[in-house]
Amino acid sequence: MKRHLTHLSRNILQNKCSNTFSLSRYLSTQEAIERRHHLFSLEKKRQLENVGRIEKIEVNYKGVPKDCTLIMNRDISTPHDCAKHLSEWHAESSALALIDGAVNWDMHRPLTENCTLEFQTYNSAEPQQVNKAFWRSCSFLLGAVATRAFKDKVEVKLHSFPGPDIRSGSFIYDVALSLPSWQPTPQELHTLTAEYVSFCRRGDPIERLEVSEELALEMFVENEYKVKQIPSIAKANGKVTLYRVEKHVDISKGPLINHAAQVGRVAVTAVHRLEGPLGSLQLYRVQGVALPAGVILNHFAFRVLAERAKKLNPARSPLGPWEEARQPVAARA
């Protein structure tokens, strides 16, 4: 299943195609990844250059070892930059930032005004928002793993993942594959798990970027499922929130956790085939379970969680947006 990565053809970047079909014919899964990564980098650079004259803001930090005031750069400095002024522990262990005691903020999202700042870890007294961000991030990372785990001849298109529901017992990503009747073996699930672990151990930061609807459509032009979703996402303010880890770029409202290494023990537990029309590809629900790094759980207890995570997650199926997910055609117990 392990994919041999390819390099993006320069011709793809240099030539502008007139429509989705003409471009999607030429982009492989890995070329699409490289193209989105490139456009994300260009847009991030453009937004930083447009900040103009640097203005200072006061960030009043509350927490250990003591409260203090940091002078940072408006629209440039992030909570992660603030954490680095305090200690390496703050920078590595913080999952989310809490702004003005009310707003959950990504660690790599620039601060826009004077504020109070607190850091939330996995040991926070009220971990609900951190847990949701962790679960959402696990789905996001599962999408990254799915795009790199298959051989080149397998077409892979990410569809979507639902909001985090810890009570469901598993995080998921719905993925369209050119495999009409895939029933993964235990060894293939183990391979997916190993890919997930390897990906997270690199510890890449999870970056956030808001882009226009037009740019989002260009970035996902080869993926007809994302193209259909983007207009409704951008309906509120014309913006689409993207996240990047390593070279993988995807859509999520967030917030997501600080970096991939905060995912500790993990298992990809099941792949369920979903019924319904989806063009030439088949939709699969990929499921997993994970613990934050540093959380200790004995082998027996984690195995219980993994067994539970094999059952079809009842989140709404994208094939029937207002229905519960249908029973799988084929799934491993």
Salt bridges, closest charged atoms under 4 A:
GLU34 OE2 - LYS247 NZ 3.10
GLU43 OE2 - ARG46 NH2 2.71
GLU55 OE2 - ARG53 NH2 3.86
GLU55 OE1 - ARG74 NE 3.16
ASP81 OD1 - LYS84 NZ 3.71
GLU92 OE1 - HIS259 NE2 3.40
ASP106 OD2 - ARG208 NE 3.45
ASP152 OD1 - ARG3 NH1 3.05
GLU155 OE2 - LYS157 NZ 3.58
ASP165 OD1 - ARG167 NE 3.46
ASP174 OD1 - ARG285 NE 2.80
ASP204 OD2 - ARG202 NE 3.78
GLU207 OE1 - LYS44 NZ 2.50
GLU207 OE2 - ARG244 NE 3.00
GLU210 OE2 - ARG208 NH2 3.30
GLU218 OE2 - ARG35 NH2 3.66
GLU222 OE2 - ARG36 NH1 2.81
GLU224 OE1 - LYS157 NZ 2.69
GLU246 OE1 - ARG148 NH2 2.73
ASP250 OD1 - LYS226 NZ 2.86
GLU307 OE2 - LYS310 NZ 3.03
